[in-house]
Amino acid sequence: MSKIRNLKQSAQNVWEASYFGNYGEYNIKIALDEQLTLKEYSCSCPSDRSPCKHIFFVLDEIKIKKDALNNEADKNADAVSAVLQNVSHDELRKFIIDQAKFSEELTRSIQLNFSDKLQKKSGENIYSDILRQEFASIEIYDDQDKYYDQDEYYDHVIDLDFLEQWGKKAAKLAKQGKFLDAEAICKACIEEFASWISGKGNEMEEYINYDFQKDFFDLLKTMSKNGQTDKRALYNYCQSEIEKKKYEGLEIFDYFNDLMAEFAADIDPVGFLALQTSLLEKSKNTSSLSAKRISRRLVKFYDATNQKDKAEKLIDENLQIDEFCKRAVDKHIAGGNYGAAKEILNKKLKMCSEWTASEWKERLLEIAQKENDAASIRKLSFEFLQNEFNKQYFAIYKSAFPNDKLETAFEDLYKYYAKTSNILILKFYAAELLQYENKIERLIEYLDKCRSLELMEKYYEYIYQKSPEKASDLFKKAMDYYAKNNLGREYYEYIAKTLKIVQKTPGGIELANNIISEYRATYKNRKAMMEILTQNF
C-alpha cells in the first residue's frame, strides 16, 4: 500500500498530500513551475534535510498522476461551468452564502480572494478583523504532551499557512497597483499575529514557524523604496508599534527596527541613532542575536550618513558578526595587509564550527594564492578536497606542486578517498578523480573492487564507450552483489530503476533483459522483487 495519501491539487500547480512515515503522518505541500520543478515545499516530518526525502516521493507521485488529476479537475470545472450558465446571479449568491454558513474553508477562501473589494472607511483596516478570526480558530491544546505524536521525536507544528496565503495575496495586490490594500494586509498580519502569540506564552514558540513574518516586512520595504507607499508614514508606524508590549521578545521587534533603518538617515537620524544606541546599551550579551542586529543597523546608518570612522570602529569591535568579519578582511586584502586579514580569519576559525569554517578557509586560500604560499595552498585546498572532489580545488591543489611531484599529489588524494571504502560518497569522489585524470584502467579496477551499483549507474555509459565488454561485466557484478546483499521493496525498486536507466544506454537493453530473466529464476521466492519486476518490465 502506498504511503502517500490524499494527493490533490489545491491550486494551479500547488499540491497537497499526506505521507505515513516512521514517526506518524506528515503533511506535505508542494508548489511547482510549469516544468514540474520545485518552487516551494514544506513537510511536517522531523528531518533536518531540506527538501526531505518525502518531498521527492510525493513529487514522483505527482509526475505519475498529474495528467489524470488535471483531467479530473478539468471535468469538474466543465461540469460546474455548464450548471452555472443556467444559474442567476441572485441564486448563486444565495447558494454561496448558505454554504458559507457551515463551511469555514469556503468563508476563508471568499475573504482571501475578494475582501479587497469591500468598501473601506478612513483609518479602518478591514483585514484586521478577518485575521483576528483566523487566529481565533486555531486549535491550541491545553496539554503540551498532545503536541507530540506516538514517537517522542515527532512534534506538532501549529498550522499558520493562512498567513502565507495572505502574504501572497498582498504581493499580488501590489503587482496590480493596489498598494494601500497590500500595505493594510501586511500590517494586519503582523499586528494580529503578535496579539495572538503574546497571549500564548513562551512555551508555544517551539511549535511555530516564524519565517513567514519577514515576508510582510520585505514587501513593505520594497513598496516604500519604489515610492508606492509613504516612507515617513511607514517609519512613524514602525516607531509607534515597537512601543507596544506585545512585541517584546518577538523577532518582529527587530524587523520593525530593520525597516526603520532603511529610511532613518533621511527621516529621523537623531531619533533613530538614540533609539539604537539605547537598545545596544540595554543588551546584556553583545554576542546575542539581538545585539548583532542592532550593530548591523548602526553600521548601515553610519554608512548612509557618511560616518565611516564610526562604522569601522563598530565593525572592529564586533568581528564575531560574520558580515563585519568579511568587511574587515576585504578591507585588509584590498590594502595588501594580508597579515592582518589572516589574523582575523584564524581567530574566526577558532570560534566557528566545522560546518561554517569553509567560507573563512576560502578567504585564507585566496590570500595564500596572492602570496604564492605553496604550503598553505596545498593544506587548504586538500582540506576542501577531503570534503568533496571539486575540479577547481583540485586544479588549485596541483598548482602548488612542481611537475615531478604531481603524481604524488594525485596519489595522496586518491588514497584518502579509497581508504575509506565503506563511505559511498568517498567512493564517488575516488571514481571522479580517476575519471578526471583520465586513468581509465585504474577506474575499471576500482569499480570492479567496489562492486557498487550506485557507481555503475553513473559510470556504465562512460566505461561502455571505452570498453563495452568490461562495462557489461562490471554492471552485472555490481547488480548481482546488490541483489544478493539487500532485501526489501525499496532495494528492489532501485534495481528496477537502474535497469531502466541501463536499458536507455548503448548495449543496455540486452544486458538488462538477461539480468531480469536470470533474477526471475534465481530469486523467484522473493515475492516483492517478482512483483516489482513484473510491474516494470
C-alpha positions in Angstrom: 0.0 0.0 0.0 1.3 3.4 -0.9 2.4 5.6 2.0 1.2 8.7 0.1 -2.5 9.5 0.8 -4.9 12.2 -0.3 -2.8 13.6 -3.1 -4.7 16.6 -4.5 -4.1 19.9 -6.4 -5.3 22.7 -4.2 -4.5 25.4 -6.7 -2.8 25.7 -10.1 0.5 23.7 -9.7 0.1 23.6 -5.9 -0.2 20.1 -4.4 -1.0 18.7 -1.0 -0.7 15.2 0.3 -0.3 13.1 3.5 2.7 10.8 3.9 2.7 8.0 6.5 6.3 7.8 7.7 8.3 6.4 10.6 7.0 9.0 13.1 3.4 9.4 12.1 1.5 11.2 9.4 3.3 14.1 7.7 1.5 17.0 5.9 3.2 17.9 2.6 2.7 20.9 0.4 4.5 21.4 -2.9 4.4 24.3 -5.5 5.8 23.6 -8.9 6.5 25.6 -12.0 5.3 24.6 -15.5 8.2 22.3 -15.9 7.3 20.5 -12.6 10.4 21.9 -10.9 10.1 22.6 -7.2 9.4 26.3 -6.4 8.2 25.9 -2.8 7.7 23.0 -0.4 7.0 22.1 3.2 6.8 18.8 5.1 5.9 18.4 8.8 8.4 15.5 9.3 11.2 15.9 11.8 14.0 15.7 9.2 16.7 18.4 9.2 17.2 18.0 5.4 15.6 20.5 3.1 14.0 19.2 1.0 13.5 16.0 2.8 13.0 12.6 1.0 9.2 12.8 1.4 9.1 15.8 -0.9 10.7 13.8 -3.7 8.4 10.8 -3.0 5.4 13.0 -3.4 6.9 14.8 -6.4 7.4 11.5 -8.2 3.8 10.6 -7.5 2.7 14.0 -8.9 4.6 13.3 -12.1 2.9 10.0 -12.5 -0.7 11.1 -11.6 -0.6 14.7 -12.8 -2.3 14.2 -16.1 -5.1 12.1 -14.6 -5.7 14.5 -11.8 -5.7 17.5 -14.1 -8.2 15.8 -16.4 -10.4 15.2 -13.4 -10.1 18.8 -12.4 -11.0 20.0 -15.9 -14.0 17.7 -15.9 -15.1 19.2 -12.5 -14.7 22.8 -13.9 -16.6 22.0 -17.1 -19.4 20.4 -15.1 -19.7 23.4 -12.8 -19.5 25.8 -15.7 -22.3 24.0 -17.5 -24.6 24.3 -14.5 -23.7 27.9 -13.8 -24.7 29.0 -17.2 -28.3 28.5 -16.2 -28.0 30.0 -12.7 -28.9 33.6 -12.0 -26.6 35.9 -10.0 -29.1 36.0 -7.1 -29.4 32.3 -7.0 -25.6 31.8 -7.0 -25.1 34.5 -4.3 -27.7 32.9 -2.1 -26.2 29.4 -2.6 -22.7 30.7 -1.7 -23.9 32.5 1.4 -25.9 29.4 2.6 -22.9 27.1 2.1 -20.5 29.6 3.8 -22.7 29.4 7.0 -21.4 25.9 7.5 -18.0 25.9 5.8 -15.1 27.8 7.4 -13.0 26.8 4.4 -15.3 28.4 1.9 -15.7 31.6 4.1 -11.9 31.9 4.3 -11.4 31.4 0.6 -14.0 34.1 -0.2 -12.5 36.6 2.2 -9.0 35.8 0.9 -9.9 36.3 -2.7 -12.5 39.1 -2.5 -12.1 41.2 0.7 -10.1 43.8 -1.2 -13.3 44.7 -2.9 -15.0 45.8 0.3 -15.7 49.5 0.9 -13.2 50.9 3.4 -13.7 53.7 5.9 -10.9 56.1 6.6 -8.4 54.8 9.1 -10.0 51.4 9.2 -8.1 48.2 8.4 -10.8 45.7 7.3 -8.2 42.9 7.2 -7.6 43.1 11.0 -11.0 41.6 11.8 -10.5 38.8 9.2 -7.1 37.9 10.5 -8.2 38.0 14.1 -10.9 35.5 13.3 -8.3 33.3 11.6 -6.2 33.2 14.7 -9.1 32.7 17.0 -10.0 29.5 15.1 -6.5 27.9 15.7 -6.8 24.8 17.9 -4.5 25.0 20.9 -4.1 22.1 23.2 -4.1 22.7 26.9 -1.9 19.7 27.4 1.5 20.3 25.7 2.0 16.5 25.5 -0.6 16.4 22.8 1.8 18.2 20.6 3.8 15.0 20.4 2.9 12.0 18.3 3.4 8.5 19.4 7.1 8.8 18.9 8.9 11.3 21.0 10.9 12.6 18.1 8.0 13.9 16.1 6.5 17.2 17.3 3.4 19.0 16.1 3.8 22.3 14.3 0.9 24.8 14.5 -0.5 25.4 11.1 -0.3 29.1 10.2 -0.4 28.5 6.4 -3.2 31.1 6.1 -0.6 33.8 6.8 1.4 32.6 3.8 -1.7 32.8 1.7 -2.4 36.3 2.8 1.3 37.2 2.1 0.8 36.0 -1.5 -2.4 38.0 -1.7 -0.6 41.2 -0.6 2.2 40.6 -3.1 -0.4 40.0 -5.9 -2.3 43.2 -5.0 1.0 45.2 -5.0 1.7 44.0 -8.5 -1.8 45.1 -9.5 -1.1 48.6 -8.2 -3.4 48.2 -5.1 -0.7 49.4 -2.7 -3.0 50.5 0.1 -4.6 47.1 0.3 -1.2 45.4 0.2 0.1 47.6 2.9 -3.0 47.0 5.1 -2.8 43.2 4.7 0.9 43.3 5.8 0.1 45.4 8.8 -2.9 43.3 9.8 -0.9 40.1 9.6 2.0 41.5 11.6 -0.2 43.0 14.3 -2.7 40.2 14.7 0.0 37.6 14.9 1.8 39.5 17.6 -1.5 39.9 19.6 -2.3 36.2 19.2 1.2 34.9 20.2 1.7 37.3 23.0 -1.2 35.6 24.9 0.2 32.1 24.4 3.3 32.2 26.5 6.9 31.2 25.6 6.1 27.5 25.7 4.4 27.8 22.4 7.3 29.2 20.5 8.9 25.9 19.6 5.7 24.8 17.7 5.5 27.9 15.5 7.4 28.8 12.3 8.2 32.5 12.3 9.9 32.6 8.9 6.9 34.0 7.0 6.8 37.2 9.1 9.8 38.6 7.3 8.0 38.5 4.0 5.5 41.1 5.2 8.3 43.5 6.1 10.1 42.8 2.9 7.1 43.7 0.9 6.6 47.0 2.9 10.2 47.8 2.3 10.0 47.2 -1.4 6.9 49.3 -1.8 8.4 52.1 0.1 11.7 52.1 -1.8 9.6 52.1 -5.1 7.7 55.1 -3.9 4.5 53.1 -3.7 3.8 53.9 -0.1 4.7 56.8 2.2 8.1 56.3 3.8 7.6 58.8 6.6 4.2 57.4 7.5 5.7 53.8 7.5 8.6 55.0 9.6 6.2 56.6 12.1 4.1 53.4 12.1 7.1 51.3 13.0 8.1 53.7 15.7 4.7 53.6 17.3 4.3 49.8 17.0 7.6 49.0 18.8 6.4 50.8 21.9 3.6 48.2 22.3 4.3 45.4 24.8 3.0 42.6 22.6 6.2 42.8 20.5 8.5 42.2 23.5 10.7 39.2 22.9 9.5 38.6 19.3 11.7 38.8 16.3 9.1 41.1 14.8 10.5 43.8 17.1 13.8 43.6 15.2 12.0 43.6 11.9 10.4 46.9 12.7 13.8 48.4 13.6 15.3 46.9 10.5 12.6 48.6 8.4 13.2 51.9 10.2 16.9 51.6 9.4 16.1 51.8 5.6 14.8 55.4 5.9 16.3 56.7 9.2 19.1 58.7 7.6 16.6 60.9 5.6 13.7 60.9 8.1 14.9 60.9 11.7 18.7 60.4 12.0 18.9 61.8 15.6 16.0 59.8 16.9 17.0 56.6 15.2 20.6 56.8 16.4 19.4 57.5 20.0 17.0 54.5 19.9 19.5 52.0 18.5 22.3 53.2 20.9 19.8 52.8 23.8 18.9 49.3 22.7 22.5 48.3 22.4 23.3 49.6 25.8 20.4 47.6 27.3 21.6 44.4 25.6 23.5 42.4 28.3 25.1 39.9 25.8 26.9 41.6 22.9 27.0 38.2 21.2 23.3 37.8 21.2 21.3 37.7 18.0 19.5 40.9 19.0 22.8 42.8 19.8 24.2 41.7 16.4 21.2 43.0 14.6 21.4 46.4 16.4 25.1 46.7 15.5 24.3 45.9 11.9 21.6 48.6 11.8 24.1 51.1 13.4 26.8 50.3 10.8 24.2 50.7 8.0 23.1 54.1 9.5 26.7 55.3 9.8 27.4 54.3 6.2 24.3 56.1 5.0 25.3 59.3 6.9 29.0 59.2 5.7 30.3 58.4 9.2 32.8 55.9 8.0 35.1 56.1 11.0 32.3 55.2 13.4 31.2 52.4 11.1 34.7 50.9 11.0 35.2 51.3 14.8 31.9 49.4 15.4 32.9 46.7 12.9 36.3 46.2 14.6 34.7 45.9 18.0 32.2 43.2 16.7 34.2 40.9 14.5 32.1 38.0 15.9 29.4 39.1 13.4 30.1 37.4 10.1 29.3 40.4 7.8 31.6 42.6 9.9 34.4 40.0 9.7 34.1 39.7 5.9 34.1 43.5 5.6 37.2 43.9 7.7 39.0 41.1 5.8 38.1 42.6 2.5 39.5 46.0 3.6 42.8 44.4 4.6 43.1 42.4 1.5 42.3 45.4 -0.7 45.1 47.3 1.1 47.6 44.4 0.8 47.7 43.9 4.5 47.5 40.1 4.3 48.9 39.5 7.8 46.0 41.4 9.5 43.5 39.6 7.3 44.9 36.2 8.2 44.9 37.1 11.9 41.2 37.9 11.8 40.4 34.8 9.8 42.4 32.5 12.1 40.6 33.9 15.2 37.3 33.4 13.4 38.1 29.7 12.6 38.8 29.1 16.3 35.3 30.3 17.2 33.2 28.7 14.5 32.1 25.1 13.9 33.5 22.9 11.2 30.2 23.4 9.3 30.7 27.1 8.9 34.5 27.1 8.6 34.7 26.7 4.8 33.9 30.3 3.8 36.8 31.5 6.1 39.1 28.9 4.8 38.2 30.1 1.3 39.5 33.6 2.2 42.7 32.1 3.6 43.2 30.2 0.4 42.6 33.4 -1.6 45.3 35.1 0.5 47.7 32.1 0.1 47.4 32.3 -3.7 48.1 36.0 -3.6 51.2 35.4 -1.5 52.2 32.3 -3.6 52.3 30.4 -0.3 52.6 26.8 -1.7 52.4 25.1 1.7 49.2 26.9 2.7 47.7 26.3 -0.8 48.3 22.6 -0.5 47.0 22.3 3.0 43.8 24.4 2.5 42.9 23.0 -0.9 43.4 19.4 0.3 41.1 20.2 3.2 38.4 21.3 0.8 39.0 18.2 -1.4 38.6 15.9 1.6 35.0 17.1 1.9 34.2 16.9 -1.8 36.0 16.3 -5.1 36.0 19.6 -6.9 37.8 20.3 -10.1 38.5 23.9 -9.2 40.1 23.0 -5.9 42.0 20.1 -7.5 43.5 22.5 -10.0 44.5 24.9 -7.2 45.9 21.9 -5.3 48.0 20.7 -8.2 49.2 24.3 -8.9 51.1 24.2 -5.6 53.3 21.2 -6.7 56.2 21.1 -9.2 55.7 18.8 -12.2 57.8 16.0 -10.8 55.5 15.9 -7.7 52.1 15.9 -9.4 51.7 12.2 -9.4 52.5 12.1 -5.7 49.9 14.8 -5.1 47.3 12.7 -7.0 48.1 9.5 -5.1 47.8 11.2 -1.7 44.3 12.4 -2.6 43.3 9.1 -4.2 44.4 7.1 -1.2 42.4 9.4 1.1 39.2 8.7 -0.9 39.9 5.0 -1.4 41.0 4.0 2.1 37.5 4.7 3.5 35.7 2.4 1.1 32.7 1.9 3.4 31.6 5.5 2.8 29.7 5.6 -0.5 30.2 9.3 -1.2 34.0 8.9 -1.0 33.8 6.1 -3.5 32.2 8.6 -5.9 35.0 11.1 -5.2 37.6 8.4 -5.9 36.0 7.5 -9.2 35.5 11.2 -10.2 39.2 11.8 -9.5 40.3 8.8 -11.7 37.9 9.9 -14.5 39.2 13.5 -14.3 42.8 12.3 -14.6 41.8 10.0 -17.4 43.1 6.9 -15.6 40.7 4.6 -17.3 42.3 1.2 -16.4 42.5 2.2 -12.7 38.9 3.4 -12.8 37.8 0.0 -14.2 39.9 -1.8 -11.5 38.4 0.4 -8.8 34.8 -0.2 -10.0 35.5 -3.9 -10.1 36.8 -3.8 -6.5 33.8 -1.7 -5.2 31.0 -3.7 -6.8 28.8 -0.6 -6.2 25.5 -0.5 -8.2 25.3 3.3 -7.4 28.7 3.8 -9.0 27.8 1.7 -12.0 24.6 3.6 -12.5 26.8 6.7 -13.1 29.7 5.2 -14.9 28.2 2.4 -17.1 27.8 4.5 -20.2 31.3 6.2 -19.8 33.0 2.8 -19.4 31.0 1.3 -22.3 32.4 4.0 -24.6 35.9 2.7 -23.7 35.3 -1.0 -23.3 31.7 -2.4 -23.9 32.6 -5.9 -22.6 34.1 -4.6 -19.4 31.2 -2.2 -18.8 28.7 -5.1 -19.1 30.8 -7.3 -16.8 31.2 -4.6 -14.2 27.5 -3.7 -14.2 26.5 -7.4 -13.9 28.9 -7.9 -10.9 27.6 -4.8 -9.2 24.0 -5.7 -9.7 24.5 -9.3 -8.5 26.3 -8.1 -5.4 23.5 -5.6 -4.7 20.7 -8.0 -5.2 22.3 -10.7 -3.1 23.0 -8.5 -0.1 19.9 -6.3 0.0 16.4 -7.4 0.9 13.3 -5.2 0.8 10.9 -3.4 -1.5 12.9 -0.1 -1.7 16.0 -2.1 -2.8 14.1 -3.9 -5.5 12.6 -0.6 -6.7 16.2 0.7 -7.1 17.2 -2.4 -9.0 14.2 -1.8 -11.4 15.1 1.9 -11.7 18.8 1.1 -12.5 17.8 -1.5 -15.1 15.5 1.0 -16.8 18.4 3.5 -16.9 20.8 1.0 -18.4 18.2 0.0 -21.0 18.5 3.5 -22.4 22.2 3.3 -22.9 24.2 1.6 -25.7 24.1 -2.2 -25.3 21.9 -1.8 -22.2 18.7 -3.5 -23.5 20.2 -6.9 -23.9 22.2 -6.6 -20.7 19.1 -5.6 -18.7 16.9 -8.3 -20.2 19.4 -11.0 -19.4 19.6 -9.9 -15.8 15.8 -9.7 -15.4 15.5 -13.3 -16.8 18.2 -14.6 -14.5 16.7 -12.9 -11.4 13.2 -14.3 -12.1 14.7 -17.7 -11.8 17.3 -17.1 -9.0 15.0 -15.0 -6.8 11.6 -16.5 -7.6 10.9 -16.8 -3.9 11.3 -13.1 -3.3 7.7 -12.1 -3.9 8.2 -8.4 -3.7 11.1 -8.5 -6.2 9.0 -10.6 -8.6 6.1 -8.1 -8.3 8.3 -5.1 -8.9 10.0 -6.7 -11.9 6.6 -7.6 -13.4 5.3 -4.1 -12.9 8.3 -2.5 -14.6 9.2 -4.9 -17.3 
